[in-house]
């Protein structure tokens, strides 16, 4: 198979199995013994594992791998299962934890949310205005393309 060819059929299954093993290993080994690194949140054998499994990153992992196991649990592949595969994109949320530059970008979006919202609003108004203008200017020359203002917007 060439490098630019389609993904082999076994690749997604292998990725899900590795991710499942990683999550299971993390849930089993989450207990931090009292010692040089004191982590009281996870020190209890049962509560510590439950607290870890209910943490946001563990839930993201669970949501990402759940659609793979759904047909196995239900016995058939349904349309809902295919829709749930979109949740695999939740794995991308974990990237922020490992990248300091993505953390900086996230902080910028949080701090400048109002300015960004105003910019999006102004650009949307400008887009509608220019679309109206294009509709009235071009509808005589290209009536099949500029059939309405929303068509000119598109």
N, C-alpha and C positions, 0 to 999 in steps of 0.2 A: 504494500500500500504506500502511496506517495505521501510526502510530508504535508502537502496541501489538500489531501483527500479527506473524505468524511471520517468522523470519529468511529473507531471500531465499536461493535455492539457491546463488548465486554468492558469498555472503559468507564461508562457511568456506574455500572454495577460494582466494579472494583473500587471506584471512588467512594461510593456509599458504604461498602463493606469496611473500608479503611476508616471512614468517619465514624461508623458504628463502633468499631473496635476502640477507637480513640475515646469516644464518649464513655463507653463501658469501663475502660481502664481508668479514666479520670474519676468516674463516680466511685470506683472501688478504692482508689488510692488517695482520695481527697483528704482523709484524716491527717491532720498535721499534729505530730506529737509535741508535747510540751518540751521545749529545749531552747536552742539558740533563736529559733524563729517561733514566736508564740502567736498562734492564730486561734483565739477562742471561738471564732465563728464556726470553725469546722472541726473542733477538737472532740466533739461527741460522736461516737460511732454511728448512731442512727440519725440524730438530728443534723449532724454535720453533712452527711451524704444527702439528706433531703434538702437542706439549705443550699447545697451546691447545685443539685438538680433543678432547683427552682430559681437559680440565678439567671439573669437575662441572657448571658452567652450560652449557657447550657440549654435554655429554652429555644434559642435561635437554632442551635444544632438539632434539637429534637424536631422542630418544625421543618427543618431542611431535609431530614431523612425520613420523616413520617410518610410522605406520599409513596416512597419506594416500598414500604412494608404494608401499605393499605390493601393492595390486591391480594397479598399473601394472607392477611387476616380475614378479608371478606370473601376470598375465593374467586373473584372475577374482576376484570378490569372495567371500571365504569368511567363515564364521562367526568364525574366529579373528581376522580383520581387524577385524571389528566389536568384538570384545572388546578388541583392542589400542587402540582409540580412546580408551579410558579413560586411556591414558597422556598424553593432551592435558592432563589436569589437572596434570601435572608442571610445566607452564609457570607455575603459580601459585607454585611454590617460588622462582622468580626474583624475586618481588615483595619478599621479605625484603631483598634486596640494595639496593633503592631506597628503602626506608622506614625511617627511624630509629625510629619508634614500633613497628613490627613487630619490629625488632631488640631493643628493650627488652622486649617481650612474650616473645620467644624466650629472652632471658636470664633473665627471671623464671621461665619454665617449667623451665629448666635448673637454676636455683638452688633452686627450691622443689619439685622433682619428688617428693621423699619425702613432703612434707606434702600435695601434691595426690593422690598415690597413696593415702595414708591416708584422705583425704576421700572419694575415690571408693569405697574399700573400705567405709567406714562407711555411706555413702549406699546402697550395694548391699545391705548387710545390713539396713539400715532398710527398704528397698523390699521385700525378701523378707518381713520380719516383718510389715509393714503388709498385704502381699498375703495372707499366711496369715490374718491377722485379718479382712480383708474377705471372704475366702472363707467362713470360718465364720459371720460375721455375716450375709452377704447370700445364701448359697446356698439358704436356705429361701424367701426372698422372690423371688429371680430364678434359678431352677435352670437356665434356658437360657443365661444369661450367665455365671454363675460355675460352670462345669462342673468345673473343677479349679483347683489353686493356680497353675499356670502361666498359665491363662486369666485368673485374677484379677490376676496379675502384669502381664499385657499390658493 
